[in-house]
Amino acid sequence: MLKQLYEIFADIVSLLKRQDRLEKIVEKQGQELKELSRMVERLIYEQQRAAEREAYERKLLLLEMENRLLKEKLQLPPHPQDDGDEENRK
């Protein structure tokens, strides 16, 4: 009878230790999940900004092409500051 009580007590202690280890693991994984979530949010934000910049640059290029085509069609002389503007854009 005493041996059975000891075994039950030993099982309880073992289960409590295991529960403590598992709780620590769950806590650590929760922290890692929060960190990964923040990283994903940051990547999404950066991807959106990159897409916006690319759309802006495409629009700017189309406007520059349209401007050049109009100048060519109308045979307008180039603007005297065109050379300086290209250097400022780079």
N, CA, C and O atoms as a printed pandas DataFrame, in Angstrom:
     atom_number atom_name residue_name chain_id  residue_number  x_coord  y_coord  z_coord
0              1         N          MET        A               1    0.822   -1.194    0.000
1              2        CA          MET        A               1    0.000    0.000    0.000
2              3         C          MET        A               1    0.874    1.269    0.000
3              4         O          MET        A               1    0.607    2.213   -0.743
4              5         N          LEU        A               2    1.897    1.275    0.825
5              6        CA          LEU        A               2    2.795    2.419    0.885
6              7         C          LEU        A               2    3.540    2.588   -0.440
7              8         O          LEU        A               2    3.792    3.704   -0.892
8              9         N          LYS        A               3    3.883    1.455   -1.047
9             10        CA          LYS        A               3    4.566    1.494   -2.333
10            11         C          LYS        A               3    3.667    2.106   -3.398
11            12         O          LYS        A               3    4.147    2.874   -4.231
12            13         N          GLN        A               4    2.396    1.791   -3.395
13            14        CA          GLN        A               4    1.441    2.345   -4.368
14            15         C          GLN        A               4    1.282    3.860   -4.166
15            16         O          GLN        A               4    1.205    4.609   -5.140
16            17         N          LEU        A               5    1.232    4.306   -2.918
17            18        CA          LEU        A               5    1.133    5.728   -2.641
18            19         C          LEU        A               5    2.382    6.462   -3.141
19            20         O          LEU        A               5    2.297    7.551   -3.709
20            21         N          TYR        A               6    3.535    5.842   -2.915
21            22        CA          TYR        A               6    4.785    6.438   -3.383
22            23         C          TYR        A               6    4.791    6.540   -4.910
23            24         O          TYR        A               6    5.198    7.566   -5.456
24            25         N          GLU        A               7    4.351    5.504   -5.593
25            26        CA          GLU        A               7    4.309    5.518   -7.060
26            27         C          GLU        A               7    3.335    6.584   -7.573
27            28         O          GLU        A               7    3.615    7.279   -8.549
28            29         N          ILE        A               8    2.190    6.699   -6.899
29            30        CA          ILE        A               8    1.219    7.724   -7.292
30            31         C          ILE        A               8    1.823    9.112   -7.090
31            32         O          ILE        A               8    1.708    9.979   -7.956
32            33         N          PHE        A               9    2.470    9.316   -5.934
33            34        CA          PHE        A               9    3.108   10.596   -5.655
34            35         C          PHE        A               9    4.199   10.886   -6.688
35            36         O          PHE        A               9    4.303   12.010   -7.178
36            37         N          ALA        A              10    5.013    9.879   -7.020
37            38        CA          ALA        A              10    6.078   10.047   -8.005
38            39         C          ALA        A              10    5.483   10.394   -9.374
39            40         O          ALA        A              10    6.030   11.234  -10.089
40            41         N          ASP        A              11    4.384    9.765   -9.736
41            42        CA          ASP        A              11    3.703   10.068  -11.005
42            43         C          ASP        A              11    3.185   11.510  -11.022
43            44         O          ASP        A              11    3.281   12.210  -12.029
44            45         N          ILE        A              12    2.636   11.933   -9.881
45            46        CA          ILE        A              12    2.119   13.301   -9.794
46            47         C          ILE        A              12    3.254   14.308   -9.948
47            48         O          ILE        A              12    3.119   15.289  -10.679
48            49         N          VAL        A              13    4.372   14.070   -9.262
49            50        CA          VAL        A              13    5.527   14.959   -9.364
50            51         C          VAL        A              13    6.042   14.984  -10.800
51            52         O          VAL        A              13    6.354   16.048  -11.336
52            53         N          SER        A              14    6.128   13.819  -11.413
53            54        CA          SER        A              14    6.596   13.730  -12.802
54            55         C          SER        A              14    5.663   14.506  -13.745
55            56         O          SER        A              14    6.122   15.224  -14.634
56            57         N          LEU        A              15    4.352   14.350  -13.536
57            58        CA          LEU        A              15    3.383   15.055  -14.376
58            59         C          LEU        A              15    3.460   16.570  -14.169
59            60         O          LEU        A              15    3.327   17.336  -15.124
60            61         N          LEU        A              16    3.675   17.002  -12.921
61            62        CA          LEU        A              16    3.797   18.432  -12.647
62            63         C          LEU        A              16    5.040   19.016  -13.318
63            64         O          LEU        A              16    4.984   20.120  -13.859
64            65         N          LYS        A              17    6.153   18.296  -13.290
65            66        CA          LYS        A              17    7.374   18.752  -13.959
66            67         C          LYS        A              17    7.155   18.848  -15.466
67            68         O          LYS        A              17    7.564   19.809  -16.117
68            69         N          ARG        A              18    6.500   17.823  -15.995
69            70        CA          ARG        A              18    6.228   17.816  -17.436
70            71         C          ARG        A              18    5.312   18.981  -17.820
71            72         O          ARG        A              18    5.525   19.642  -18.836
72            73         N          GLN        A              19    4.292   19.221  -16.992
73            74        CA          GLN        A              19    3.381   20.326  -17.246
74            75         C          GLN        A              19    4.136   21.656  -17.220
75            76         O          GLN        A              19    3.886   22.522  -18.058
76            77         N          ASP        A              20    5.038   21.822  -16.287
77            78        CA          ASP        A              20    5.830   23.047  -16.193
78            79         C          ASP        A              20    6.685   23.236  -17.445
79            80         O          ASP        A              20    6.746   24.336  -17.994
80            81         N          ARG        A              21    7.347   22.162  -17.901
81            82        CA          ARG        A              21    8.156   22.245  -19.121
82            83         C          ARG        A              21    7.293   22.615  -20.325
83            84         O          ARG        A              21    7.677   23.450  -21.144
84            85         N          LEU        A              22    6.127   21.984  -20.420
85            86        CA          LEU        A              22    5.245   22.258  -21.556
86            87         C          LEU        A              22    4.718   23.692  -21.523
87            88         O          LEU        A              22    4.589   24.330  -22.568
88            89         N          GLU        A              23    4.414   24.200  -20.330
89            90        CA          GLU        A              23    3.958   25.583  -20.220
90            91         C          GLU        A              23    5.051   26.551  -20.669
91            92         O          GLU        A              23    4.757   27.550  -21.325
92            93         N          LYS        A              24    6.290   26.271  -20.329
93            94        CA          LYS        A              24    7.403   27.120  -20.760
94            95         C          LYS        A              24    7.564   27.068  -22.276
95            96         O          LYS        A              24    7.824   28.086  -22.917
96            97         N          ILE        A              25    7.408   25.880  -22.837
97            98        CA          ILE        A              25    7.509   25.728  -24.290
98            99         C          ILE        A              25    6.393   26.511  -24.979
99           100         O          ILE        A              25    6.633   27.196  -25.974
100          101         N          VAL        A              26    5.190   26.412  -24.457
101          102        CA          VAL        A              26    4.050   27.128  -25.042
102          103         C          VAL        A              26    4.270   28.636  -24.954
103          104         O          VAL        A              26    3.977   29.365  -25.902
104          105         N          GLU        A              27    4.782   29.103  -23.820
105          106        CA          GLU        A              27    5.051   30.530  -23.655
106          107         C          GLU        A              27    6.107   31.003  -24.660
107          108         O          GLU        A              27    5.958   32.057  -25.278
108          109         N          LYS        A              28    7.170   30.216  -24.816
109          110        CA          LYS        A              28    8.222   30.577  -25.764
110          111         C          LYS        A              28    7.683   30.604  -27.193
111          112         O          LYS        A              28    7.999   31.513  -27.960
112          113         N          GLN        A              29    6.882   29.622  -27.547
113          114        CA          GLN        A              29    6.324   29.586  -28.899
114          115         C          GLN        A              29    5.351   30.737  -29.128
115          116         O          GLN        A              29    5.254   31.258  -30.239
116          117         N          GLY        A              30    4.634   31.135  -28.086
117          118        CA          GLY        A              30    3.747   32.294  -28.202
118          119         C          GLY        A              30    4.533   33.558  -28.501
119          120         O          GLY        A              30    4.120   34.371  -29.328
120          121         N          GLN        A              31    5.672   33.724  -27.827
121          122        CA          GLN        A              31    6.526   34.886  -28.078
122          123         C          GLN        A              31    7.083   34.845  -29.495
123          124         O          GLN        A              31    7.135   35.870  -30.176
124          125         N          GLU        A              32    7.497   33.668  -29.937
125          126        CA          GLU        A              32    8.016   33.534  -31.300
126          127         C          GLU        A              32    6.935   33.838  -32.327
127          128         O          GLU        A              32    7.204   34.450  -33.361
128          129         N          LEU        A              33    5.710   33.407  -32.036
129          130        CA          LEU        A              33    4.600   33.676  -32.953
130          131         C          LEU        A              33    4.327   35.180  -33.048
131          132         O          LEU        A              33    4.074   35.699  -34.135
132          133         N          LYS        A              34    4.378   35.877  -31.910
133          134        CA          LYS        A              34    4.187   37.330  -31.923
134          135         C          LYS        A              34    5.283   38.000  -32.751
135          136         O          LYS        A              34    5.009   38.905  -33.539
136          137         N          GLU        A              35    6.516   37.552  -32.570
137          138        CA          GLU        A              35    7.629   38.129  -33.319
138          139         C          GLU        A              35    7.462   37.882  -34.821
139          140         O          GLU        A              35    7.675   38.785  -35.631
140          141         N          LEU        A              36    7.085   36.671  -35.180
141          142        CA          LEU        A              36    6.866   36.359  -36.598
142          143         C          LEU        A              36    5.717   37.188  -37.163
143          144         O          LEU        A              36    5.785   37.639  -38.307
144          145         N          SER        A              37    4.683   37.389  -36.388
145          146        CA          SER        A              37    3.556   38.205  -36.847
146          147         C          SER        A              37    4.002   39.636  -37.124
147          148         O          SER        A              37    3.608   40.231  -38.127
148          149         N          ARG        A              38    4.826   40.188  -36.231
149          150        CA          ARG        A              38    5.340   41.546  -36.455
150          151         C          ARG        A              38    6.197   41.599  -37.717
151          152         O          ARG        A              38    6.129   42.563  -38.479
152          153         N          MET        A              39    6.996   40.565  -37.933
153          154        CA          MET        A              39    7.847   40.531  -39.129
154          155         C          MET        A              39    6.997   40.458  -40.392
155          156         O          MET        A              39    7.291   41.134  -41.378
156          157         N          VAL        A              40    5.951   39.647  -40.366
157          158        CA          VAL        A              40    5.069   39.525  -41.528
158          159         C          VAL        A              40    4.376   40.859  -41.801
159          160         O          VAL        A              40    4.277   41.289  -42.951
160          161         N          GLU        A              41    3.898   41.513  -40.739
161          162        CA          GLU        A              41    3.260   42.815  -40.917
162          163         C          GLU        A              41    4.234   43.815  -41.541
163          164         O          GLU        A              41    3.854   44.588  -42.421
164          165         N          ARG        A              42    5.478   43.799  -41.089
165          166        CA          ARG        A              42    6.491   44.712  -41.627
166          167         C          ARG        A              42    6.762   44.410  -43.111
167          168         O          ARG        A              42    6.886   45.326  -43.923
168          169         N          LEU        A              43    6.852   43.130  -43.449
169          170        CA          LEU        A              43    7.074   42.750  -44.848
170          171         C          LEU        A              43    5.906   43.174  -45.735
171          172         O          LEU        A              43    6.103   43.640  -46.857
172          173         N          ILE        A              44    4.696   43.007  -45.221
173          174        CA          ILE        A              44    3.516   43.428  -45.989
174          175         C          ILE        A              44    3.560   44.927  -46.216
175          176         O          ILE        A              44    3.293   45.403  -47.320
176          177         N          TYR        A              45    3.896   45.674  -45.168
177          178        CA          TYR        A              45    3.984   47.131  -45.281
178          179         C          TYR        A              45    5.029   47.526  -46.318
179          180         O          TYR        A              45    4.772   48.375  -47.172
180          181         N          GLU        A              46    6.202   46.913  -46.244
181          182        CA          GLU        A              46    7.274   47.237  -47.190
182          183         C          GLU        A              46    6.888   46.865  -48.614
183          184         O          GLU        A              46    7.210   47.594  -49.553
184          185         N          GLN        A              47    6.206   45.745  -48.783
185          186        CA          GLN        A              47    5.779   45.327  -50.120
186          187         C          GLN        A              47    4.772   46.316  -50.680
187          188         O          GLN        A              47    4.825   46.651  -51.864
188          189         N          GLN        A              48    3.854   46.786  -49.844
189          190        CA          GLN        A              48    2.869   47.769  -50.311
190          191         C          GLN        A              48    3.547   49.073  -50.719
191          192         O          GLN        A              48    3.209   49.659  -51.748
192          193         N          ARG        A              49    4.491   49.519  -49.923
193          194        CA          ARG        A              49    5.203   50.762  -50.257
194          195         C          ARG        A              49    5.986   50.584  -51.557
195          196         O          ARG        A              49    6.018   51.490  -52.390
196          197         N          ALA        A              50    6.613   49.429  -51.733
197          198        CA          ALA        A              50    7.368   49.174  -52.964
198          199         C          ALA        A              50    6.434   49.184  -54.175
199          200         O          ALA        A              50    6.781   49.722  -55.226
200          201         N          ALA        A              51    5.259   48.592  -54.025
201          202        CA          ALA        A              51    4.296   48.576  -55.128
202          203         C          ALA        A              51    3.843   49.993  -55.456
203          204         O          ALA        A              51    3.685   50.342  -56.626
204          205         N          GLU        A              52    3.632   50.812  -54.422
205          206        CA          GLU        A              52    3.231   52.200  -54.659
206          207         C          GLU        A              52    4.335   52.983  -55.364
207          208         O          GLU        A              52    4.068   53.759  -56.282
208          209         N          ARG        A              53    5.584   52.772  -54.924
209          210        CA          ARG        A              53    6.707   53.464  -55.569
210          211         C          ARG        A              53    6.826   53.048  -57.031
211          212         O          ARG        A              53    7.044   53.887  -57.905
212          213         N          GLU        A              54    6.683   51.756  -57.291
213          214        CA          GLU        A              54    6.788   51.278  -58.669
214          215         C          GLU        A              54    5.676   51.848  -59.539
215          216         O          GLU        A              54    5.915   52.219  -60.688
216          217         N          ALA        A              55    4.468   51.921  -59.002
217          218        CA          ALA        A              55    3.350   52.494  -59.764
218          219         C          ALA        A              55    3.616   53.964  -60.057
219          220         O          ALA        A              55    3.346   54.441  -61.160
220          221         N          TYR        A              56    4.142   54.678  -59.076
221          222        CA          TYR        A              56    4.475   56.089  -59.274
222          223         C          TYR        A              56    5.545   56.249  -60.348
223          224         O          TYR        A              56    5.433   57.112  -61.219
224          225         N          GLU        A              57    6.577   55.417  -60.285
225          226        CA          GLU        A              57    7.656   55.497  -61.266
226          227         C          GLU        A              57    7.155   55.170  -62.666
227          228         O          GLU        A              57    7.568   55.813  -63.631
228          229         N          ARG        A              58    6.267   54.178  -62.796
229          230        CA          ARG        A              58    5.696   53.855  -64.109
230          231         C          ARG        A              58    4.893   55.030  -64.651
231          232         O          ARG        A              58    4.985   55.367  -65.831
232          233         N          LYS        A              59    4.108   55.649  -63.778
233          234        CA          LYS        A              59    3.313   56.798  -64.201
234          235         C          LYS        A              59    4.220   57.940  -64.645
235          236         O          LYS        A              59    3.964   58.599  -65.652
236          237         N          LEU        A              60    5.277   58.162  -63.880
237          238        CA          LEU        A              60    6.224   59.220  -64.232
238          239         C          LEU        A              60    6.885   58.941  -65.581
239          240         O          LEU        A              60    7.025   59.845  -66.404
240          241         N          LEU        A              61    7.284   57.708  -65.804
241          242        CA          LEU        A              61    7.904   57.360  -67.096
242          243         C          LEU        A              61    6.934   57.551  -68.257
243          244         O          LEU        A              61    7.307   58.051  -69.319
244          245         N          LEU        A              62    5.684   57.146  -68.039
245          246        CA          LEU        A              62    4.689   57.340  -69.102
246          247         C          LEU        A              62    4.483   58.821  -69.393
247          248         O          LEU        A              62    4.353   59.211  -70.553
248          249         N          LEU        A              63    4.453   59.638  -68.365
249          250        CA          LEU        A              63    4.299   61.077  -68.578
250          251         C          LEU        A              63    5.510   61.660  -69.300
251          252         O          LEU        A              63    5.360   62.521  -70.167
252          253         N          GLU        A              64    6.689   61.203  -68.954
253          254        CA          GLU        A              64    7.893   61.681  -69.643
254          255         C          GLU        A              64    7.872   61.266  -71.113
255          256         O          GLU        A              64    8.220   62.048  -71.997
256          257         N          MET        A              65    7.458   60.018  -71.359
257          258        CA          MET        A              65    7.378   59.562  -72.751
258          259         C          MET        A              65    6.339   60.376  -73.519
259          260         O          MET        A              65    6.578   60.778  -74.658
260          261         N          GLU        A              66    5.202   60.614  -72.901
261          262        CA          GLU        A              66    4.152   61.403  -73.554
262          263         C          GLU        A              66    4.652   62.816  -73.832
263          264         O          GLU        A              66    4.395   63.370  -74.901
264          265         N          ASN        A              67    5.353   63.389  -72.888
265          266        CA          ASN        A              67    5.899   64.733  -73.048
266          267         C          ASN        A              67    6.875   64.769  -74.220
267          268         O          ASN        A              67    6.824   65.686  -75.039
268          269         N          ARG        A              68    7.758   63.786  -74.306
269          270        CA          ARG        A              68    8.728   63.745  -75.409
270          271         C          ARG        A              68    8.031   63.564  -76.755
271          272         O          ARG        A              68    8.395   64.198  -77.745
272          273         N          LEU        A              69    7.023   62.689  -76.777
273          274        CA          LEU        A              69    6.287   62.483  -78.027
274          275         C          LEU        A              69    5.565   63.754  -78.455
275          276         O          LEU        A              69    5.547   64.087  -79.640
276          277         N          LEU        A              70    4.975   64.461  -77.508
277          278        CA          LEU        A              70    4.291   65.709  -77.852
278          279         C          LEU        A              70    5.275   66.756  -78.367
279          280         O          LEU        A              70    4.992   67.467  -79.331
280          281         N          LYS        A              71    6.433   66.842  -77.715
281          282        CA          LYS        A              71    7.447   67.800  -78.180
282          283         C          LYS        A              71    7.894   67.454  -79.593
283          284         O          LYS        A              71    8.064   68.332  -80.439
284          285         N          GLU        A              72    8.079   66.168  -79.833
285          286        CA          GLU        A              72    8.522   65.726  -81.154
286          287         C          GLU        A              72    7.447   65.993  -82.202
287          288         O          GLU        A              72    7.745   66.437  -83.311
288          289         N          LYS        A              73    6.204   65.721  -81.844
289          290        CA          LYS        A              73    5.100   65.906  -82.782
290          291         C          LYS        A              73    4.921   67.386  -83.103
291          292         O          LYS        A              73    4.689   67.758  -84.253
292          293         N          LEU        A              74    5.028   68.217  -82.086
293          294        CA          LEU        A              74    4.852   69.644  -82.287
294          295         C          LEU        A              74    6.149   70.315  -82.709
295          296         O          LEU        A              74    6.173   71.506  -83.019
296          297         N          GLN        A              75    7.207   69.554  -82.717
297          298        CA          GLN        A              75    8.541   70.036  -83.064
298          299         C          GLN        A              75    8.915   71.262  -82.240
299          300         O          GLN        A              75    9.400   72.273  -82.750
300          301         N          LEU        A              76    8.669   71.123  -80.965
301          302        CA          LEU        A              76    9.050   72.188  -80.044
302          303         C          LEU        A              76   10.523   72.045  -79.709
303          304         O          LEU        A              76   11.042   70.932  -79.621
304          305         N          PRO        A              77   11.184   73.152  -79.524
305          306        CA          PRO        A              77   12.587   73.047  -79.099
306          307         C          PRO        A              77   12.628   72.506  -77.664
307          308         O          PRO        A              77   11.713   72.752  -76.879
308          309         N          PRO        A              78   13.673   71.784  -77.334
309          310        CA          PRO        A              78   13.753   71.257  -75.964
310          311         C          PRO        A              78   13.834   72.394  -74.963
311          312         O          PRO        A              78   14.390   73.456  -75.241
312          313         N          HIS        A              79   13.286   72.154  -73.831
313          314        CA          HIS        A              79   13.302   73.143  -72.759
314          315         C          HIS        A              79   14.744   73.386  -72.344
315          316         O          HIS        A              79   15.504   72.426  -72.217
316          317         N          PRO        A              80   15.142   74.612  -72.131
317          318        CA          PRO        A              80   16.555   74.887  -71.831
318          319         C          PRO        A              80   17.033   74.230  -70.523
319          320         O          PRO        A              80   18.237   74.053  -70.338
320          321         N          GLN        A              81   16.145   73.878  -69.646
321          322        CA          GLN        A              81   16.548   73.263  -68.368
322          323         C          GLN        A              81   16.436   71.746  -68.413
323          324         O          GLN        A              81   16.606   71.108  -67.374
324          325         N          ASP        A              82   16.160   71.138  -69.558
325          326        CA          ASP        A              82   16.014   69.685  -69.650
326          327         C          ASP        A              82   17.249   68.962  -69.147
327          328         O          ASP        A              82   17.131   67.969  -68.429
328          329         N          ASP        A              83   18.444   69.443  -69.511
329          330        CA          ASP        A              83   19.678   68.773  -69.090
330          331         C          ASP        A              83   19.809   68.786  -67.581
331          332         O          ASP        A              83   20.193   67.779  -66.987
332          333         N          GLY        A              84   19.504   69.882  -66.965
333          334        CA          GLY        A              84   19.600   69.978  -65.516
334          335         C          GLY        A              84   18.557   69.126  -64.818
335          336         O          GLY        A              84   18.821   68.565  -63.754
336          337         N          ASP        A              85   17.360   69.025  -65.415
337          338        CA          ASP        A              85   16.314   68.226  -64.801
338          339         C          ASP        A              85   16.670   66.762  -64.759
339          340         O          ASP        A              85   16.372   66.075  -63.782
340          341         N          GLU        A              86   17.311   66.273  -65.817
341          342        CA          GLU        A              86   17.697   64.859  -65.838
342          343         C          GLU        A              86   18.725   64.556  -64.770
343          344         O          GLU        A              86   18.707   63.476  -64.180
344          345         N          GLU        A              87   19.611   65.482  -64.518
345          346        CA          GLU        A              87   20.617   65.256  -63.475
346          347         C          GLU        A              87   19.975   65.287  -62.095
347          348         O          GLU        A              87   20.389   64.541  -61.207
348          349         N          ASN        A              88   18.977   66.132  -61.901
349          350        CA          ASN        A              88   18.307   66.208  -60.620
350          351         C          ASN        A              88   17.480   64.972  -60.321
351          352         O          ASN        A              88   17.299   64.619  -59.155
352          353         N          ARG        A              89   16.978   64.310  -61.346
353          354        CA          ARG        A              89   16.160   63.105  -61.153
354          355         C          ARG        A              89   16.979   61.911  -60.730
355          356         O          ARG        A              89   16.456   61.005  -60.083
356          357         N          LYS        A              90   18.241   61.887  -61.077
357          358        CA          LYS        A              90   19.087   60.727  -60.777
358          359         C          LYS        A              90   19.508   60.740  -59.381
359          360         O          LYS        A              90   20.227   59.841  -58.944
